[in-house]
């Protein structure tokens, strides 16, 4: 290109423009021929490449159609799989719900069974088992079923079940107290007979002593200990202890203690309001009253010894003071009759003396009784 300028200048200076154009045309023709030759040599390959490209394009279109079809099939298959999976999850939820319902029903059935057992235990007087059943219902099963309507119904029934258990045990205990009426009289009669035997032994002992002097009853009791082989008095306290245990478990100990104290006060009042007559041939009811009092307070003595936290000594002492006051009032109302008949006075003195010894032997304060006897009989 740098030589082209000088070359053209030389052509025009020598006036050879025509020859230069011919050479240029010839050069262009040669280049055209070369280009045609070159294009001719690559045209077949280009056509083949285009044909191949068209074929690839066609294959690509077919492949695309197959991919689209496969995608449609895959989506259809995936939709079915999704539906199956959703159905499976739904079935699993239903299975869990069914299992949960079965477990709940089993728990409710167990609760119903325990309630039925509780009623049966009450009817068969298995109170210790009943209190355990009630405890299991309250502590174990109530938290599990409280959220259901059945559980709420059961929760409202628990206080009624407690009251039913308490009432059943209390009824048995009151039957036991009522049954003690004959038992206490027998106890009083047996202890009176034993004391009479001891009094005879004391009299024989005193008659063998040349030097006469006063020996208190307390000393006599000590002297008799090594010779006293009588069987101890046994009283079945099971109904009382059972009722006490149940009321403790139910949290109603104080209520039961008040109720028991009232029952015992009423029972003592009933004993001391029995009709008595102070004629020689009619002193048996008064002696039976003394036997009842002895038996009554022997029972109190046993309760105090075995359950001091339930029945306090102050309660028993107050009851004893009440009993002695009422007994003294009965005697005071009939004092003229008693003093008017020496035989009645003698028999009554014997009964009261034996009664005093029996109660003193069982750790009751008999000073007021002795004062009463001194006032009546001048002892």
C-alpha positions, 0 to 999 in steps of 0.5 A: 500500500505504501508503494501504490502512490508512487506507482500510480504517479509513475503510470500517469507520468509515463502515460501508461494508464490503459496498460495499468487498468488492464493489469488491474482488471487481470489481477482482479479476475485472477483473484475472482477466480481464486475466490470462486475456486476457494468457494467451490472447494468449501461449498459442498462442505458448507452444504453438508454442514447446513444439512447436518445442522438441519438434521440436528435441529430436527433431532433437537425438536424431536428430542424436545418433544420427547422431553416435553412428553416425558416431563408430562408423563413425569408430572402425571406420575408425580401427581399420582405419587403426591396423591398417594403420599398425601393419602398415606399421610392422611391414613397415618394421621387417622391411624394415630388418631385411632390408636390415641382413641383406643388408648383413651377408651382403654383408660376410660374403661380402666377408670370405669372398672376401678369405679365398679371395683370401688363400689364393690369394695364398699359393699364388701367392706374392703375399705382399705382397698377402696381407699387405695382405689380412690387414691389411684383414681385421683392421682393417676387416672384423673390427670389423664382423663380430666380433659374429656367430658367423662373425666370432668364427670368423674372429677365431680363424682370424686367428692361423692365417692369420698363421702360414700366411703366415709359414710360406710366406714362411719356406719360400721364404726357406729354399729361397732359402738352400738354393739359395744353396749353389751360388750362394755357391760360384760367388761364391767361385770367381769372387772367387778367380779375380779375386783370382788375376788381381790377384795375377799383376798384383801380381807383374808390378808388383813385378817391374818395380820395381828397388828391392824393398820390401814393399807391403801388400795394402791398398795393392795394393787401392787401386792396383788400384781404377782398373784394376778393371773387373770386374762387381760381384757381384749376389745376389738378396736378394728372398726374404729382404727379403720374409720380413723385411717380412712378419715385421715386419708380423706383429710377429714380427721378433725371432723371425725374426731368431733363426731366421735366425741359427740357420739361418746358423749351421747352414749355416756348420757344414754347410760346415765339416763337409764331408769334406776331404783334404790329399793333392795329388790331393784338395785340390779339396774343401778349395778348394771349402770355401774358395769356400763360405766366401767366398760365405757371408760375401759374402752376410752382407756384402750383408745387413749393408750393406742391412739393418744393423738386421736383421743387426748387424756384431757378429753377422757378426763373431761368425760369422766368428770361429766360421768361422775357428776351425773352419777353423783346427781343420781345418788343425790336425788335419791339420798333420802331413800338410800339413808332410809334403808340400811340394807340398801345403803349397805349394798350400795356402799359395796357396789360403789366401793368395788366400782371405785377400786376398779376405776382406780386400778385403771388410772381414773381419778376417784377422789370425788367418788370417795368424797361422795361416799364419805358424805353418804356413808361416813367412810 
